[in-house]
Amino acid sequence: MREFEFTVTETSGIHARQAGHIAACMKQFKAEITIEKSGKKANAKKISRLWVCISK
């Protein structure tokens, strides 16, 4: 299994437009893709789950 870690350094984090773009791009992959913030994990292919995970 491959693992990749990326850190968002922007203090305001990821906004809705960027989250939507991430989810749309990730749908093309068969792999399970997870985004984590402060211990909360979300499926990167689902905008609703992604938004809950990254919101303040």
N, C-alpha and C positions, 0 to 999 in steps of 0.2 A: 504494500500500500504506500502510495506517495503522500507526503504531507507537506503543506506549504503554509508558512506563517507570514502575514502581512500586518503591519501596524499602521493605523490611521493616526497621523500626527496632528491633524487639524483639530484645534481645541473644540470646535463646534460639532465634530464628528461627521457622520454621513447624513445627509438630508434626504427627503422623500424622493426627489428626482433621481439622485444617485442610487438610492436603494432600488428603485424601479429598474434602472438600467442594469444594476448588478443582477437582479433576479431574472431579467429577460436574457441576459448573456449566459447565465448559469444553466438555464433550461436546455441548452444544446448538449450538455454533457450527461452521460449516463451515470456518472459517479455521484456519491452522496457528498454534498458540499455543505459545510456548516460554518456559520459565522458566530463568534462568541464575543460577548462584551460583559465585563464584570461578573463572570460566572453564568450568565444567561446565554443559552445556545439557541440558534434558529436555523432552519433549513433555508439556505441561500436562494433556493428556487421559488420560494413562496413570499411574495412581497408583504403579505399581512403578518407573517411570522417574523420576517426580517425587520419590519418596522417596529414591532413590539420589542424586539431584542435591542435595537440600537437607540430607541427613544430615551430621553433623559428621565 
